[in-house]
């Protein structure tokens, strides 16, 4: 198993983006499923000790993933991702937002445009992630909320899941 997997996390303030390049020790179909099936997303998306609970997911262009990140104390932080474009096992994009338990967007927080691209490299798969923000202040707000630390932890959870599935 390859242990020196690529992981780049670059905050680009000129373009209001976070660019993540992350290699996983698994083939494309398994990595794709981990990003697109709610029962698998629930296993890794939230940084520990939080957990993800999907309320509903319709993975199609125009569909929505509506989920909560639940704290150890039982407090739920609701989010939704509105899928824009899907190219199966190649890429997908969506517009993410914090919201309430009914899916109403919380305008106190910026929305994130996610563009995820998947590339199989033999036994590994690289996911290129571009998280785009409308303005620099939005990017800085998300970074100050701990996005880098939380997303890094979540991707580590995904590593754990993939390692378990490929044993």
BAMISE-94221 format. One record per residue (C-alpha): residue number from 1; x, y, z; residue in one letter. Coordinates in nm, 3 decimals, padded with zeros to 5 digits. Example, Ala and Ser with C-alpha at 12.3 -4.5 7.8 and 13.67 -1.06 7.14 Angstrom:
2
<site n="1" east="01.230" north="-00.450" up="00.780" res="A"/>
<site n="2" east="01.367" north="-00.106" up="00.714" res="S"/>
***
This chain:
167
<site n="1" east="00.000" north="00.000" up="00.000" res="X"/>
<site n="2" east="00.123" north="00.346" up="-00.086" res="X"/>
<site n="3" east="00.181" north="00.547" up="00.231" res="X"/>
<site n="4" east="00.307" north="00.876" up="00.087" res="X"/>
<site n="5" east="-00.020" north="00.989" up="-00.066" res="X"/>
<site n="6" east="-00.036" north="01.340" up="-00.208" res="X"/>
<site n="7" east="-00.216" north="01.603" up="-00.002" res="X"/>
<site n="8" east="-00.202" north="01.970" up="-00.098" res="X"/>
<site n="9" east="-00.420" north="02.235" up="00.071" res="X"/>
<site n="10" east="-00.372" north="02.578" up="-00.084" res="X"/>
<site n="11" east="-00.564" north="02.893" up="00.010" res="X"/>
<site n="12" east="-00.563" north="03.124" up="-00.293" res="X"/>
<site n="13" east="-00.672" north="03.468" up="-00.174" res="X"/>
<site n="14" east="-00.630" north="03.623" up="-00.520" res="X"/>
<site n="15" east="-00.899" north="03.394" up="-00.660" res="X"/>
<site n="16" east="-01.104" north="03.341" up="-00.340" res="X"/>
<site n="17" east="-01.052" north="02.965" up="-00.354" res="X"/>
<site n="18" east="-00.929" north="02.673" up="-00.153" res="X"/>
<site n="19" east="-00.756" north="02.418" up="-00.375" res="X"/>
<site n="20" east="-00.717" north="02.069" up="-00.236" res="X"/>
<site n="21" east="-00.542" north="01.787" up="-00.421" res="X"/>
<site n="22" east="-00.580" north="01.460" up="-00.232" res="X"/>
<site n="23" east="-00.469" north="01.113" up="-00.336" res="X"/>
<site n="24" east="-00.641" north="00.804" up="-00.194" res="X"/>
<site n="25" east="-00.519" north="00.443" up="-00.189" res="X"/>
<site n="26" east="-00.826" north="00.306" up="-00.367" res="X"/>
<site n="27" east="-00.963" north="00.267" up="-00.717" res="X"/>
<site n="28" east="-01.195" north="00.525" up="-00.869" res="X"/>
<site n="29" east="-01.531" north="00.345" up="-00.826" res="X"/>
<site n="30" east="-01.482" north="00.311" up="-00.450" res="X"/>
<site n="31" east="-01.365" north="00.672" up="-00.407" res="X"/>
<site n="32" east="-01.650" north="00.800" up="-00.626" res="X"/>
<site n="33" east="-01.905" north="00.607" up="-00.418" res="X"/>
<site n="34" east="-01.756" north="00.749" up="-00.098" res="X"/>
<site n="35" east="-01.829" north="01.102" up="-00.225" res="X"/>
<site n="36" east="-02.170" north="01.033" up="-00.377" res="X"/>
<site n="37" east="-02.356" north="00.779" up="-00.159" res="X"/>
<site n="38" east="-02.512" north="00.910" up="00.163" res="X"/>
<site n="39" east="-02.458" north="00.594" up="00.366" res="X"/>
<site n="40" east="-02.082" north="00.625" up="00.299" res="X"/>
<site n="41" east="-02.065" north="01.006" up="00.331" res="X"/>
<site n="42" east="-02.221" north="00.969" up="00.675" res="X"/>
<site n="43" east="-01.920" north="00.759" up="00.779" res="X"/>
<site n="44" east="-01.652" north="01.017" up="00.700" res="X"/>
<site n="45" east="-01.770" north="01.367" up="00.606" res="X"/>
<site n="46" east="-01.776" north="01.526" up="00.953" res="X"/>
<site n="47" east="-01.454" north="01.578" up="01.149" res="X"/>
<site n="48" east="-01.448" north="01.364" up="01.464" res="X"/>
<site n="49" east="-01.600" north="01.376" up="01.720" res="X"/>
<site n="50" east="-01.885" north="01.511" up="01.503" res="X"/>
<site n="51" east="-02.082" north="01.272" up="01.285" res="X"/>
<site n="52" east="-02.280" north="01.329" up="00.967" res="X"/>
<site n="53" east="-02.644" north="01.230" up="00.936" res="X"/>
<site n="54" east="-02.805" north="01.256" up="00.594" res="X"/>
<site n="55" east="-03.168" north="01.367" up="00.603" res="X"/>
<site n="56" east="-03.207" north="01.328" up="00.226" res="X"/>
<site n="57" east="-02.991" north="01.297" up="-00.084" res="X"/>
<site n="58" east="-03.077" north="01.313" up="-00.450" res="X"/>
<site n="59" east="-02.745" north="01.284" up="-00.634" res="X"/>
<site n="60" east="-02.838" north="01.421" up="-00.975" res="X"/>
<site n="61" east="-02.806" north="01.754" up="-01.151" res="X"/>
<site n="62" east="-03.060" north="01.976" up="-00.976" res="X"/>
<site n="63" east="-03.072" north="01.742" up="-00.675" res="X"/>
<site n="64" east="-02.976" north="01.820" up="-00.316" res="X"/>
<site n="65" east="-02.786" north="01.659" up="-00.030" res="X"/>
<site n="66" east="-02.942" north="01.775" up="00.299" res="X"/>
<site n="67" east="-02.746" north="01.671" up="00.606" res="X"/>
<site n="68" east="-02.658" north="01.756" up="00.960" res="X"/>
<site n="69" east="-02.325" north="01.755" up="01.138" res="X"/>
<site n="70" east="-02.406" north="01.637" up="01.488" res="X"/>
<site n="71" east="-02.187" north="01.733" up="01.785" res="X"/>
<site n="72" east="-02.113" north="01.489" up="02.070" res="X"/>
<site n="73" east="-02.365" north="01.690" up="02.275" res="X"/>
<site n="74" east="-02.635" north="01.624" up="02.013" res="X"/>
<site n="75" east="-02.640" north="01.973" up="01.859" res="X"/>
<site n="76" east="-02.702" north="01.957" up="01.482" res="X"/>
<site n="77" east="-02.549" north="02.201" up="01.233" res="X"/>
<site n="78" east="-02.753" north="02.171" up="00.914" res="X"/>
<site n="79" east="-02.610" north="02.200" up="00.563" res="X"/>
<site n="80" east="-02.725" north="02.152" up="00.209" res="X"/>
<site n="81" east="-02.547" north="02.100" up="-00.118" res="X"/>
<site n="82" east="-02.732" north="02.175" up="-00.440" res="X"/>
<site n="83" east="-02.581" north="01.964" up="-00.720" res="X"/>
<site n="84" east="-02.515" north="02.160" up="-01.039" res="X"/>
<site n="85" east="-02.323" north="01.936" up="-01.279" res="X"/>
<site n="86" east="-02.237" north="01.566" up="-01.263" res="X"/>
<site n="87" east="-02.010" north="01.369" up="-01.496" res="X"/>
<site n="88" east="-02.021" north="01.018" up="-01.347" res="X"/>
<site n="89" east="-01.687" north="00.898" up="-01.207" res="X"/>
<site n="90" east="-01.517" north="01.208" up="-01.346" res="X"/>
<site n="91" east="-01.648" north="01.520" up="-01.170" res="X"/>
<site n="92" east="-01.932" north="01.694" up="-00.993" res="X"/>
<site n="93" east="-02.006" north="02.044" up="-00.874" res="X"/>
<site n="94" east="-02.246" north="02.191" up="-00.626" res="X"/>
<site n="95" east="-02.337" north="02.495" up="-00.421" res="X"/>
<site n="96" east="-02.306" north="02.432" up="-00.046" res="X"/>
<site n="97" east="-02.465" north="02.632" up="00.236" res="X"/>
<site n="98" east="-02.533" north="02.628" up="00.607" res="X"/>
<site n="99" east="-02.907" north="02.612" up="00.664" res="X"/>
<site n="100" east="-03.175" north="02.535" up="00.921" res="X"/>
<site n="101" east="-03.349" north="02.202" up="00.983" res="X"/>
<site n="102" east="-03.592" north="02.281" up="00.699" res="X"/>
<site n="103" east="-03.318" north="02.353" up="00.444" res="X"/>
<site n="104" east="-03.362" north="02.733" up="00.452" res="X"/>
<site n="105" east="-03.022" north="02.886" up="00.379" res="X"/>
<site n="106" east="-02.851" north="03.082" up="00.657" res="X"/>
<site n="107" east="-02.731" north="03.402" up="00.488" res="X"/>
<site n="108" east="-02.498" north="03.483" up="00.782" res="X"/>
<site n="109" east="-02.251" north="03.239" up="00.626" res="X"/>
<site n="110" east="-02.105" north="03.233" up="00.275" res="X"/>
<site n="111" east="-02.196" north="02.967" up="00.023" res="X"/>
<site n="112" east="-01.926" north="02.749" up="-00.129" res="X"/>
<site n="113" east="-01.913" north="02.642" up="-00.493" res="X"/>
<site n="114" east="-01.750" north="02.298" up="-00.495" res="X"/>
<site n="115" east="-01.586" north="02.154" up="-00.808" res="X"/>
<site n="116" east="-01.454" north="01.802" up="-00.751" res="X"/>
<site n="117" east="-01.260" north="01.613" up="-01.018" res="X"/>
<site n="118" east="-01.162" north="01.244" up="-00.988" res="X"/>
<site n="119" east="-00.860" north="01.091" up="-01.162" res="X"/>
<site n="120" east="-00.768" north="00.723" up="-01.137" res="X"/>
<site n="121" east="-00.394" north="00.649" up="-01.133" res="X"/>
<site n="122" east="-00.378" north="00.270" up="-01.127" res="X"/>
<site n="123" east="-00.422" north="00.166" up="-00.764" res="X"/>
<site n="124" east="-00.483" north="00.520" up="-00.639" res="X"/>
<site n="125" east="-00.734" north="00.795" up="-00.713" res="X"/>
<site n="126" east="-00.668" north="01.168" up="-00.693" res="X"/>
<site n="127" east="-00.949" north="01.407" up="-00.609" res="X"/>
<site n="128" east="-00.895" north="01.770" up="-00.708" res="X"/>
<site n="129" east="-01.123" north="01.998" up="-00.510" res="X"/>
<site n="130" east="-01.176" north="02.367" up="-00.576" res="X"/>
<site n="131" east="-01.391" north="02.548" up="-00.319" res="X"/>
<site n="132" east="-01.480" north="02.890" up="-00.461" res="X"/>
<site n="133" east="-01.611" north="03.190" up="-00.267" res="X"/>
<site n="134" east="-01.779" north="03.504" up="-00.393" res="X"/>
<site n="135" east="-01.538" north="03.738" up="-00.216" res="X"/>
<site n="136" east="-01.222" north="03.733" up="-00.007" res="X"/>
<site n="137" east="-01.412" north="03.807" up="00.316" res="X"/>
<site n="138" east="-01.618" north="03.489" up="00.258" res="X"/>
<site n="139" east="-01.305" north="03.279" up="00.212" res="X"/>
<site n="140" east="-01.147" north="03.429" up="00.522" res="X"/>
<site n="141" east="-01.463" north="03.367" up="00.727" res="X"/>
<site n="142" east="-01.468" north="02.997" up="00.633" res="X"/>
<site n="143" east="-01.095" north="02.958" up="00.704" res="X"/>
<site n="144" east="-01.135" north="03.128" up="01.043" res="X"/>
<site n="145" east="-01.414" north="02.881" up="01.127" res="X"/>
<site n="146" east="-01.159" north="02.596" up="01.101" res="X"/>
<site n="147" east="-01.231" north="02.471" up="00.750" res="X"/>
<site n="148" east="-00.874" north="02.355" up="00.687" res="X"/>
<site n="149" east="-00.850" north="02.159" up="01.011" res="X"/>
<site n="150" east="-01.200" north="02.013" up="00.982" res="X"/>
<site n="151" east="-01.171" north="01.913" up="00.617" res="X"/>
<site n="152" east="-00.827" north="01.762" up="00.676" res="X"/>
<site n="153" east="-00.976" north="01.551" up="00.955" res="X"/>
<site n="154" east="-01.268" north="01.445" up="00.736" res="X"/>
<site n="155" east="-01.034" north="01.338" up="00.455" res="X"/>
<site n="156" east="-00.842" north="01.133" up="00.715" res="X"/>
<site n="157" east="-01.174" north="00.966" up="00.804" res="X"/>
<site n="158" east="-01.215" north="00.886" up="00.434" res="X"/>
<site n="159" east="-00.867" north="00.731" up="00.431" res="X"/>
<site n="160" east="-00.970" north="00.509" up="00.723" res="X"/>
<site n="161" east="-01.288" north="00.400" up="00.544" res="X"/>
<site n="162" east="-01.106" north="00.327" up="00.217" res="X"/>
<site n="163" east="-00.832" north="00.132" up="00.398" res="X"/>
<site n="164" east="-01.101" north="-00.080" up="00.565" res="X"/>
<site n="165" east="-01.275" north="-00.145" up="00.231" res="X"/>
<site n="166" east="-00.955" north="-00.243" up="00.047" res="X"/>
<site n="167" east="-00.811" north="-00.484" up="00.303" res="X"/>
***
